[in-house]
Amino acid sequence: MSSFSIEDKLSPTETVQDVASEHGSPNDEVDSRRVYWKLDMRLVPLSCLLYLLSFLDRTSIGNAKIAGMVDDLHLTGLKYNLCAAILLIPYALLEVPSNLALKKLGPSRWIPFIMAAWGIIVVAEGFVKSFGGLMTARVFQGMAESGIFPGLTFYLCVWYPRTAHAQRISLLYSAVTLAGAFGGLLAFAIVKMDGIGGLNGWSWIFILEGLVTFIVAIFAWFYMSDYPENASFLTKLEREWLVETIKQDSTGLSKEFKRKFVFQALRDPHVWMLFGIHFCLIIPAYAFSLFLPTMITGLGFSSSKAQLLSVPPNAAGCLTTVVGGVLSDRFRARGPFILVGSLTALAGYCILFTTADSWTGYVGTILAACGLFPSIACVLAWAGGNSGGEVKRAVAIAIVIGCGNLGPIVSSFIYRQQDSPRYLPGHGTAIGCLCVAIVLSMVAMLEFTRLNRKKTAKCEHDGITEDMAGDFVEMGDASPLYRYTI
């Protein structure tokens, strides 16, 4: 990897970001530290909470499974796997349209709306009495939830310069691991409500989690701001400074909604390369979140103990996701951190595949979590940061996340009951996916480095400077002034 120099990773646009990240300011009247602090306090905690609830609602079926839902609804054979997977089809297919709707209607209206919708649906899941009822509810839940993660990822990307993306998206994605940890503890407590109101304990898991989601959606409707231009929590000077900083960061690329920017994203091979990496990482990651309690029971632990033992791996994954995001932004690199994370996860799954010892296998689950979740956060930051222009960025993020989320359909079927207790086909699939992700990440790093050098040579040869950015406003990241993050 010695061919990757610091000059390759930095860009004319990142010169502006360096100033921002070091808390300097092009306007002496604005304290950039205070601006970023305001953004972090206003945007990040709420975004993390919204995604935590989304992932908790989506994967709580895994906790309900070992709490008696399978027996009560007679989910024999692959019926449970189908219920887990069916949500993901509309979830994946509707992410691009959802992000386009968000761009049209504004995040402060679209995100709370879809959140309230799926909150109601999750409550309804607590009252289903059959396989067909659960399948129907899961389809509608997938439709409603489809826009939340690409929407929140895009939302954070438009408020921060590119070298600040990984930290914030890592914090956002850490909600996945918090949901896993919190979900296990919550399920352990809620199932004790078994019999209250004539409902089973697993029913209360859906009902209470759905109610919380609906209440938070109402709060978000009144709390969220759309874009830096209308941020009421910033002063006029702070808004102007932030808008100008973001504008310089994108080399003045267009924010206007035009169909051609949608097609720029659809035709961009780099977007599809990053989709491939995300696809290969999300298969083991989603299976991990969905089946971790099942995997732990397969190691020889009881169902109640498995709920509690699902907390430490997720907590470790949360910590490494946040730390990885901070380091990724500090070193202005994405690919190397994806490689380290993927190799760590690979080691964890190799342990799970080769050992039958309970506690050794449990260590493998911790390594898997520590590697998978930081890697996915970096891929998403890579996709957002290497897509020039707001519309293309929105579509690119939705493609990487949306099409990548076809992977969890595979995830839903790789840990089958007939493969218990070792679940070797599931672990083997995870190992194969991680190997492909490692190769694709190396290819992406080489390609982005090549393009940056080509653009630098073109600028030097043709005398192109930053004050000529207006000539390339509709070229997106194909602009000779735009540099890709490695």
C-alpha positions as CSV (number, residue, x, y, z in Angstrom):
1,M,0.0,0.0,0.0
2,S,3.0,2.3,-0.1
3,S,1.8,3.9,-3.3
4,F,-0.9,5.8,-1.4
5,S,0.6,9.1,-0.5
6,I,-0.9,11.9,1.6
7,E,-1.1,14.1,-1.5
8,D,-3.3,11.4,-3.1
9,K,-5.7,11.5,-0.2
10,L,-6.0,15.3,0.0
11,S,-7.6,17.5,-2.5
12,P,-8.2,21.2,-3.3
13,T,-11.6,20.9,-1.6
14,E,-10.0,19.2,1.4
15,T,-7.8,22.3,1.9
16,V,-11.0,24.0,3.0
17,Q,-11.9,21.0,5.1
18,D,-8.5,21.1,6.8
19,V,-9.3,24.6,7.9
20,A,-12.7,23.5,9.1
21,S,-11.5,20.4,10.8
22,E,-8.8,22.4,12.6
23,H,-11.6,24.8,13.6
24,G,-10.3,27.7,11.7
25,S,-12.7,30.0,9.8
26,P,-12.8,32.0,6.7
27,N,-14.8,34.5,8.7
28,D,-13.1,35.8,11.8
29,E,-16.5,36.6,13.3
30,V,-17.5,33.0,13.4
31,D,-16.2,30.4,15.8
32,S,-16.2,27.3,13.8
33,R,-15.7,25.1,16.9
34,R,-19.0,26.4,18.2
35,V,-20.7,25.8,14.9
36,Y,-19.7,22.2,14.7
37,W,-20.5,21.7,18.4
38,K,-24.0,23.1,17.7
39,L,-24.4,20.7,14.7
40,D,-23.2,17.7,16.7
41,M,-25.5,18.4,19.6
42,R,-28.6,19.1,17.4
43,L,-28.2,16.6,14.5
44,V,-26.2,13.6,15.6
45,P,-28.0,12.5,18.8
46,L,-31.5,12.6,17.2
47,S,-30.3,10.9,14.1
48,C,-28.7,8.1,16.1
49,L,-31.9,7.7,18.2
50,L,-34.0,7.5,15.0
51,Y,-31.9,4.8,13.5
52,L,-31.5,2.9,16.7
53,L,-35.3,2.7,16.9
54,S,-35.5,1.7,13.2
55,F,-33.0,-1.1,13.6
56,L,-34.5,-2.2,17.0
57,D,-38.0,-2.4,15.4
58,R,-36.6,-4.3,12.3
59,T,-34.6,-6.9,14.2
60,S,-36.7,-7.4,17.3
61,I,-38.2,-10.3,15.5
62,G,-35.0,-12.1,16.5
63,N,-35.7,-11.6,20.2
64,A,-39.4,-12.5,19.7
65,K,-38.3,-15.7,18.1
66,I,-36.6,-17.1,21.1
67,A,-39.3,-15.7,23.4
68,G,-42.0,-18.1,22.0
69,M,-43.3,-16.4,18.8
70,V,-42.2,-19.3,16.6
71,D,-44.4,-21.8,18.6
72,D,-47.4,-19.5,19.1
73,L,-47.6,-18.6,15.4
74,H,-46.6,-22.1,14.2
75,L,-43.6,-20.8,12.2
76,T,-42.4,-24.2,11.1
77,G,-39.7,-24.9,8.6
78,L,-38.5,-21.7,6.8
79,K,-41.6,-19.7,7.8
80,Y,-39.6,-17.7,10.3
81,N,-36.8,-17.0,7.8
82,L,-39.5,-15.8,5.3
83,C,-40.9,-13.4,7.8
84,A,-37.5,-12.0,8.5
85,A,-36.6,-11.7,4.8
86,I,-39.9,-10.4,3.4
87,L,-39.4,-7.0,5.0
88,L,-36.1,-6.5,3.1
89,I,-37.6,-6.7,-0.4
90,P,-39.6,-3.4,-0.2
91,Y,-36.9,-2.0,2.1
92,A,-34.2,-2.4,-0.6
93,L,-36.3,-1.5,-3.6
94,L,-37.8,1.7,-2.3
95,E,-34.7,3.3,-0.9
96,V,-33.8,5.3,-4.0
97,P,-37.4,6.6,-4.5
98,S,-37.5,7.4,-0.8
99,N,-34.4,9.5,-0.9
100,L,-35.8,11.4,-4.0
101,A,-38.9,12.1,-2.0
102,L,-36.8,13.3,0.9
103,K,-35.0,15.7,-1.4
104,K,-38.3,17.0,-2.7
105,L,-40.2,17.3,0.6
106,G,-37.3,17.9,3.0
107,P,-35.9,15.7,5.7
108,S,-37.9,17.3,8.5
109,R,-41.1,16.2,7.0
110,W,-40.3,12.9,5.2
111,I,-38.3,11.2,8.0
112,P,-40.8,11.8,10.8
113,F,-43.7,10.7,8.5
114,I,-42.2,7.4,7.6
115,M,-41.1,6.8,11.2
116,A,-44.6,7.3,12.5
117,A,-45.9,5.0,9.9
118,W,-43.7,2.1,10.7
119,G,-44.2,2.7,14.5
120,I,-47.9,2.0,14.0
121,I,-47.2,-1.1,12.0
122,V,-44.8,-2.5,14.6
123,V,-47.5,-2.1,17.3
124,A,-49.8,-4.0,15.0
125,E,-47.3,-6.9,14.8
126,G,-47.9,-7.4,18.5
127,F,-51.4,-8.5,17.7
128,V,-50.9,-10.8,14.8
129,K,-52.2,-14.4,15.2
130,S,-50.9,-16.1,12.1
131,F,-48.0,-16.5,9.7
132,G,-49.9,-14.6,7.0
133,G,-50.6,-11.7,9.3
134,L,-47.0,-11.4,10.3
135,M,-45.8,-11.6,6.7
136,T,-48.2,-8.8,5.7
137,A,-47.2,-6.5,8.5
138,R,-43.5,-7.1,7.7
139,V,-44.0,-6.1,4.1
140,F,-45.6,-2.8,5.1
141,Q,-42.9,-2.2,7.7
142,G,-40.3,-2.6,5.1
143,M,-42.0,-0.1,2.8
144,A,-42.1,2.5,5.6
145,E,-38.6,1.9,7.0
146,S,-36.9,1.9,3.5
147,G,-36.1,5.6,3.7
148,I,-34.7,6.0,7.1
149,F,-31.0,5.0,6.8
150,P,-30.2,6.4,3.4
151,G,-32.2,9.5,4.4
152,L,-30.3,10.0,7.6
153,T,-27.0,9.3,5.9
154,F,-27.7,11.9,3.2
155,Y,-29.0,14.3,5.9
156,L,-25.7,14.2,7.8
157,C,-23.7,14.5,4.6
158,V,-25.3,17.8,3.6
159,W,-24.5,19.4,6.9
160,Y,-20.8,18.6,7.2
161,P,-17.7,18.8,5.0
162,R,-16.5,15.5,3.6
163,T,-13.7,14.9,6.0
164,A,-16.2,15.1,8.9
165,H,-18.5,12.5,7.4
166,A,-17.0,9.2,8.7
167,Q,-17.2,10.3,12.4
168,R,-20.9,11.3,12.1
169,I,-21.9,8.3,10.0
170,S,-20.0,6.0,12.3
171,L,-21.9,7.4,15.3
172,L,-25.1,6.9,13.3
173,Y,-24.2,3.3,12.4
174,S,-23.2,2.6,16.0
175,A,-26.9,2.8,16.7
176,V,-27.0,-0.7,15.1
177,T,-24.9,-2.1,17.8
178,L,-26.6,-0.2,20.5
179,A,-29.9,-1.6,19.2
180,G,-28.5,-5.1,19.5
181,A,-27.3,-4.5,23.0
182,F,-30.3,-2.6,24.2
183,G,-32.7,-4.9,22.3
184,G,-31.4,-7.9,24.2
185,L,-31.7,-6.2,27.6
186,L,-35.1,-4.8,26.7
187,A,-36.4,-8.2,25.5
188,F,-35.1,-9.9,28.6
189,A,-37.3,-7.5,30.7
190,I,-40.3,-7.2,28.4
191,V,-40.9,-11.0,28.1
192,K,-41.6,-11.0,31.9
193,M,-44.9,-9.1,30.9
194,D,-46.1,-12.4,29.5
195,G,-49.9,-12.8,30.2
196,I,-50.6,-9.1,30.9
197,G,-53.6,-8.0,28.9
198,G,-53.9,-11.5,27.6
199,L,-50.9,-11.1,25.4
200,N,-47.7,-13.1,25.1
201,G,-44.4,-11.6,26.2
202,W,-43.1,-11.5,22.6
203,S,-46.2,-9.4,21.6
204,W,-45.3,-6.8,24.2
205,I,-41.8,-6.5,22.6
206,F,-43.4,-5.2,19.4
207,I,-46.1,-3.1,21.1
208,L,-43.8,-1.2,23.4
209,E,-41.1,-0.6,20.9
210,G,-43.6,0.6,18.3
211,L,-45.2,3.0,20.7
212,V,-41.8,4.5,21.5
213,T,-41.0,4.9,17.8
214,F,-44.3,6.7,17.2
215,I,-43.8,9.2,20.1
216,V,-40.3,10.0,19.0
217,A,-41.5,10.6,15.4
218,I,-43.9,13.3,16.7
219,F,-41.0,15.0,18.5
220,A,-38.8,14.8,15.4
221,W,-41.5,16.5,13.3
222,F,-41.1,19.7,15.3
223,Y,-37.3,19.4,16.1
224,M,-35.6,18.6,12.8
225,S,-34.2,21.3,10.5
226,D,-33.9,20.6,6.8
227,Y,-30.6,22.2,5.5
228,P,-27.9,24.7,6.7
229,E,-29.7,27.5,4.9
230,N,-32.7,27.4,7.2
231,A,-31.0,26.3,10.5
232,S,-32.8,28.3,13.1
233,F,-30.4,27.1,15.8
234,L,-27.5,28.9,14.1
235,T,-27.0,32.7,14.0
236,K,-27.1,34.4,10.6
237,L,-23.3,34.6,10.4
238,E,-22.9,31.0,11.4
239,R,-25.4,29.9,8.7
240,E,-23.6,31.9,6.1
241,W,-20.2,30.5,7.1
242,L,-21.5,26.9,7.1
243,V,-23.2,27.3,3.7
244,E,-20.0,28.7,2.2
245,T,-17.8,26.0,3.8
246,I,-20.1,23.2,2.4
247,K,-20.1,25.0,-1.0
248,Q,-16.3,25.2,-1.2
249,D,-16.1,21.6,0.0
250,S,-18.1,20.5,-3.0
251,T,-16.2,22.8,-5.4
252,G,-19.4,24.7,-6.0
253,L,-21.2,21.7,-7.5
254,S,-24.9,22.0,-8.3
255,K,-27.6,21.5,-5.7
256,E,-30.4,21.8,-8.2
257,F,-32.6,18.8,-8.8
258,K,-32.1,17.6,-12.3
259,R,-32.8,14.2,-13.8
260,K,-29.3,14.0,-15.3
261,F,-27.7,14.0,-11.9
262,V,-29.8,10.9,-11.1
263,F,-28.5,9.2,-14.2
264,Q,-24.9,10.3,-13.3
265,A,-25.2,8.2,-10.1
266,L,-26.9,5.2,-11.9
267,R,-24.1,5.1,-14.5
268,D,-21.2,5.6,-12.2
269,P,-19.1,2.4,-11.9
270,H,-17.6,3.6,-8.7
271,V,-21.0,3.8,-7.0
272,W,-21.6,0.1,-8.0
273,M,-18.2,-0.9,-6.8
274,L,-19.0,0.6,-3.3
275,F,-22.4,-1.1,-3.5
276,G,-20.5,-4.4,-4.0
277,I,-18.4,-3.8,-0.9
278,H,-21.4,-2.9,1.2
279,F,-23.4,-5.9,-0.2
280,C,-20.6,-8.3,0.9
281,L,-20.3,-6.7,4.4
282,I,-24.1,-6.3,5.1
283,I,-24.8,-10.0,4.6
284,P,-22.8,-11.2,7.6
285,A,-23.6,-8.0,9.5
286,Y,-27.3,-8.3,9.2
287,A,-27.2,-12.0,9.9
288,F,-25.1,-11.2,13.0
289,S,-27.7,-8.7,14.3
290,L,-30.7,-11.0,13.4
291,F,-29.3,-14.3,14.6
292,L,-26.8,-13.4,17.4
293,P,-29.1,-14.7,20.1
294,T,-29.6,-17.9,18.0
295,M,-25.8,-18.2,17.5
296,I,-25.2,-17.8,21.2
297,T,-27.8,-20.5,22.1
298,G,-26.0,-22.7,19.5
299,L,-22.8,-22.3,21.5
300,G,-24.5,-24.0,24.4
301,F,-26.1,-21.2,26.4
302,S,-29.7,-21.0,27.6
303,S,-32.2,-18.7,25.8
304,S,-32.4,-16.2,28.7
305,K,-28.6,-16.1,29.1
306,A,-28.3,-15.6,25.3
307,Q,-30.4,-12.4,25.5
308,L,-27.9,-11.0,28.1
309,L,-24.8,-12.3,26.3
310,S,-25.9,-10.5,23.1
311,V,-25.0,-7.2,24.9
312,P,-21.1,-7.4,25.1
313,P,-20.5,-8.1,21.4
314,N,-22.8,-5.3,20.4
315,A,-21.2,-2.9,22.9
316,A,-17.8,-3.8,21.6
317,G,-19.0,-3.2,18.1
318,C,-20.4,0.2,19.1
319,L,-17.1,1.3,20.6
320,T,-15.0,0.2,17.6
321,T,-17.5,1.9,15.2
322,V,-17.1,5.2,16.9
323,V,-13.4,5.0,17.3
324,G,-13.0,3.8,13.7
325,G,-15.0,6.8,12.4
326,V,-12.9,9.3,14.3
327,L,-9.6,7.8,13.1
328,S,-11.0,7.5,9.5
329,D,-11.7,11.2,9.4
330,R,-8.4,12.1,11.2
331,F,-6.4,10.2,8.6
332,R,-8.8,11.1,5.7
333,A,-9.0,7.5,4.6
334,R,-11.7,5.0,4.2
335,G,-10.4,1.9,2.4
336,P,-7.6,1.1,4.9
337,F,-10.1,1.1,7.7
338,I,-12.5,-1.2,5.8
339,L,-9.6,-3.6,5.2
340,V,-8.6,-3.7,8.9
341,G,-12.2,-4.1,10.0
342,S,-12.9,-6.9,7.4
343,L,-9.8,-8.8,8.5
344,T,-10.9,-8.6,12.1
345,A,-14.3,-9.9,11.3
346,L,-12.8,-12.6,9.2
347,A,-10.8,-13.8,12.2
348,G,-13.9,-13.9,14.3
349,Y,-15.9,-16.0,11.8
350,C,-12.9,-18.3,11.4
351,I,-13.0,-18.9,15.1
352,L,-16.7,-19.6,15.0
353,F,-16.2,-22.0,12.1
354,T,-13.4,-24.0,13.6
355,T,-14.3,-24.3,17.3
356,A,-17.0,-26.0,19.3
357,D,-16.0,-24.5,22.6
358,S,-18.6,-22.2,24.0
359,W,-16.5,-19.3,25.3
360,T,-14.0,-19.4,22.5
361,G,-16.8,-19.2,20.0
362,Y,-18.2,-16.3,22.0
363,V,-14.9,-14.4,21.6
364,G,-15.4,-15.0,17.9
365,T,-18.7,-13.1,18.0
366,I,-17.0,-10.2,19.7
367,L,-14.3,-10.0,17.0
368,A,-17.0,-10.3,14.3
369,A,-18.9,-7.3,15.7
370,C,-15.7,-5.3,16.2
371,G,-14.8,-5.7,12.5
372,L,-18.1,-5.7,10.7
373,F,-19.8,-2.5,11.9
374,P,-16.9,0.0,11.6
375,S,-16.3,-1.3,8.1
376,I,-19.9,-0.7,7.0
377,A,-19.9,2.8,8.4
378,C,-16.7,3.6,6.5
379,V,-18.2,2.3,3.2
380,L,-21.2,4.6,3.6
381,A,-19.0,7.6,4.4
382,W,-17.0,6.6,1.3
383,A,-20.1,6.6,-0.9
384,G,-21.3,9.9,0.4
385,G,-17.9,11.6,0.3
386,N,-17.0,10.4,-3.2
387,S,-20.3,11.5,-4.9
388,G,-20.2,15.1,-6.1
389,G,-23.4,17.2,-6.0
390,E,-26.4,16.9,-3.7
391,V,-28.7,15.0,-6.0
392,K,-26.1,12.5,-7.1
393,R,-25.0,12.1,-3.5
394,A,-28.6,11.3,-2.5
395,V,-29.0,8.8,-5.2
396,A,-25.6,7.2,-4.8
397,I,-26.1,6.7,-1.1
398,A,-29.5,5.2,-1.7
399,I,-28.1,2.8,-4.3
400,V,-25.2,1.7,-2.1
401,I,-27.6,1.3,0.9
402,G,-30.7,0.2,-1.0
403,C,-29.3,-2.3,-3.4
404,G,-26.8,-3.4,-0.8
405,N,-29.8,-4.2,1.5
406,L,-30.8,-6.9,-0.9
407,G,-27.9,-8.7,1.0
408,P,-29.9,-9.1,4.2
409,I,-32.4,-11.2,2.2
410,V,-29.6,-13.7,1.9
411,S,-28.7,-13.1,5.6
412,S,-32.2,-14.3,6.6
413,F,-31.6,-17.8,5.2
414,I,-28.0,-18.6,6.0
415,Y,-28.6,-19.5,9.7
416,R,-31.2,-22.3,9.4
417,Q,-32.5,-24.4,12.2
418,Q,-31.4,-27.7,10.6
419,D,-27.8,-26.4,10.8
420,S,-27.8,-26.0,14.6
421,P,-25.9,-25.9,16.8
422,R,-22.8,-25.0,14.9
423,Y,-24.4,-23.2,11.9
424,L,-21.4,-23.8,9.7
425,P,-23.1,-22.8,6.4
426,G,-23.9,-19.4,7.9
427,H,-20.3,-18.9,9.2
428,G,-18.9,-20.1,5.9
429,T,-21.0,-17.7,3.9
430,A,-19.8,-14.8,6.1
431,I,-16.2,-15.8,5.5
432,G,-16.7,-15.9,1.7
433,C,-18.4,-12.5,1.7
434,L,-15.6,-10.9,3.8
435,C,-13.0,-12.2,1.4
436,V,-14.8,-10.6,-1.5
437,A,-15.2,-7.3,0.4
438,I,-11.5,-7.2,1.1
439,V,-10.6,-7.7,-2.6
440,L,-13.1,-5.1,-3.8
441,S,-11.9,-2.6,-1.2
442,M,-8.3,-2.9,-2.5
443,V,-9.5,-2.4,-6.1
444,A,-11.5,0.7,-5.1
445,M,-8.4,2.2,-3.3
446,L,-6.3,1.7,-6.4
447,E,-8.9,3.1,-8.7
448,F,-9.5,6.3,-6.7
449,T,-5.8,6.8,-6.3
450,R,-5.4,6.5,-10.1
451,L,-8.2,9.0,-10.8
452,N,-6.8,11.5,-8.3
453,R,-3.4,11.4,-10.0
454,K,-5.0,11.8,-13.4
455,K,-7.0,14.8,-12.3
456,T,-4.0,16.4,-10.7
457,A,-2.0,16.0,-13.9
458,K,-4.9,17.5,-15.9
459,C,-5.1,20.5,-13.6
460,E,-1.4,21.1,-13.9
461,H,-1.3,20.6,-17.7
462,D,-4.4,22.8,-18.4
463,G,-3.8,25.4,-15.7
464,I,-7.1,24.6,-14.0
465,T,-7.5,26.3,-10.6
466,E,-10.2,26.5,-7.9
467,D,-11.4,29.9,-9.1
468,M,-12.6,28.1,-12.3
469,A,-14.9,25.8,-10.3
470,G,-18.0,27.5,-11.9
471,D,-17.0,26.0,-15.2
472,F,-17.5,22.4,-13.9
473,V,-20.5,22.9,-11.7
474,E,-22.6,20.2,-13.3
475,M,-19.9,17.6,-13.7
476,G,-20.2,16.2,-10.3
477,D,-17.2,14.3,-9.0
478,A,-16.0,14.0,-12.6
479,S,-14.8,17.6,-12.2
480,P,-11.0,17.9,-12.5
481,L,-11.1,19.9,-9.2
482,Y,-12.8,17.1,-7.3
483,R,-10.6,14.6,-5.4
484,Y,-11.7,11.3,-4.2
485,T,-11.1,10.1,-0.6
486,I,-9.0,7.0,-0.5
